[in-house]
């Protein structure tokens, strides 16, 4: 856990954040909800570790984040450190995605969005998450009891009948006299096996597996990233996004859900990239004019890419 900064607990009304700041925050929180990633958030001057279950508009018209808090400050000394918490998104001072994932809490009602009237993102039910985990493992079905995978054993054969009149049950018959062993013969050394030529052995080597083609969203991500690395302007990135969107829709055909999923993946990825670029721009030395100009241009191009993808999703 991070050390709580020495600041007074916030009790003022929810601030009105700039649209670009709110868009970056919503993108990061939505990704945490969809991927079931634990979050460490700074809220009211205290760090908390939470499992986000739903994000959306509350009855008051504000954006809320419904979470199961696992550690951090609580609302009062009588409240346990673990339990359901609703956080005002505009009052979240900082949020970091952790590597840990979580299993959804058991639902007590029909939906996770208790207190959220219009959800933007929510985790699947606990049952659906466990079924998806089982499908990903794809374990082979167990064989029924009594079924052996090897060859069936041969049935017991009755012992051979004995001609001896004194043979009784449980007493083996007298063995028949054995023939004298044959005379030993001189061993002949085996002929050396012919060695296969090197070319013949190399010809039997299995061929390498062909590389798997990237999915459409990954291919589009690589294409847009390559254009960004060449220092493209915001207008250039907007046109490139439009070309990528047209190609994705052609590849998806009538599967509108697949196309939307690809676009959401791209939008969230570049939203996170724009957020990281904004943080890096704040750390640039202001006395280095070239570095400041370069960081601002990169941030503008990333924001234009994110906005163009978001517009394609709304269109």
Residue pairs with C-beta under 8 A, 6 or more apart in sequence:
1 40
1 47
1 49
1 71
1 72
2 40
2 42
2 47
3 47
4 45
4 46
4 47
4 73
5 42
5 45
7 45
8 45
9 44
9 45
9 46
10 44
10 45
10 91
14 62
14 88
14 90
14 91
15 90
15 91
16 90
17 25
17 90
20 303
22 63
22 89
22 90
23 271
23 306
23 310
24 271
24 274
24 275
24 278
25 89
25 92
25 95
26 55
26 63
26 89
26 120
27 267
27 268
27 271
27 272
27 275
27 306
28 95
28 97
28 271
28 272
28 275
29 39
29 52
29 55
29 65
29 89
29 92
29 95
29 121
30 55
30 120
30 121
30 268
31 37
31 97
31 268
31 272
32 38
32 39
32 52
32 95
32 97
33 52
33 53
33 54
33 55
33 121
33 122
33 123
34 121
34 123
35 101
36 51
36 101
36 102
36 103
36 104
36 123
36 129
37 52
37 97
37 98
37 99
37 100
37 101
37 102
38 49
38 50
38 51
38 70
38 97
38 98
38 100
38 101
38 102
39 49
39 50
39 51
39 52
39 67
39 95
39 96
39 97
39 98
40 47
40 48
40 49
40 50
40 95
40 96
40 98
41 47
41 48
41 50
41 87
41 92
41 93
41 94
41 95
41 96
42 48
42 92
42 93
42 94
42 95
43 87
43 91
43 92
43 93
44 73
44 91
45 93
46 72
46 73
47 72
47 73
48 69
48 71
48 72
48 73
48 85
49 69
49 70
49 71
49 72
49 98
50 65
50 67
50 68
50 69
50 70
50 72
50 85
50 87
51 67
51 68
51 69
51 70
51 102
51 105
52 65
52 66
52 67
52 123
53 66
53 67
53 68
53 104
53 105
53 112
53 122
53 123
54 65
54 66
54 112
54 113
54 116
54 119
54 121
54 122
54 123
55 63
55 64
55 65
55 66
55 89
55 116
55 119
55 120
55 121
55 122
56 63
56 64
56 113
56 116
56 117
56 118
56 119
56 120
56 121
56 122
57 63
57 64
57 116
57 117
57 118
57 120
58 64
58 86
58 115
58 116
58 117
59 115
59 117
62 88
62 89
62 90
63 88
63 89
63 90
63 120
64 86
64 87
64 88
64 89
64 115
64 116
65 86
65 87
65 89
65 92
66 84
66 85
66 86
66 112
66 113
66 114
66 115
66 116
67 84
67 85
67 86
67 87
68 82
68 83
68 84
68 85
68 102
68 105
69 81
69 82
69 83
69 84
69 85
70 81
70 82
71 81
71 82
72 81
74 80
74 81
74 83
86 115
103 126
103 129
103 130
104 112
104 123
104 124
104 125
104 126
104 129
105 126
106 126
107 125
107 126
111 119
111 122
112 119
112 122
112 123
113 119
113 122
123 129
124 132
143 149
162 173
163 173
164 173
164 174
167 173
214 222
215 262
216 247
216 248
216 251
216 252
216 262
217 248
217 261
217 262
217 265
217 266
220 244
220 247
220 248
220 262
220 266
221 265
221 266
221 269
223 240
223 244
224 237
224 240
224 241
224 244
224 266
224 270
224 305
227 236
227 237
227 240
228 237
228 298
228 301
228 302
228 305
231 297
232 240
232 301
233 297
233 300
233 301
234 300
234 301
234 303
234 304
235 304
236 301
237 301
237 304
237 305
237 308
238 304
238 305
238 308
240 305
241 305
241 308
241 309
241 312
242 308
242 312
244 266
245 263
245 309
245 312
248 259
248 262
248 263
249 259
251 259
252 258
252 259
252 262
260 313
263 309
263 312
263 313
264 313
266 309
267 306
267 309
267 310
267 313
270 302
270 305
270 306
270 309
271 306
273 302
273 306
274 299
274 302
274 303
274 305
274 306
277 295
277 298
277 299
277 302
278 299
280 295
281 292
281 295
281 296
281 298
281 299
284 291
284 292
284 295
285 291
285 292
286 292
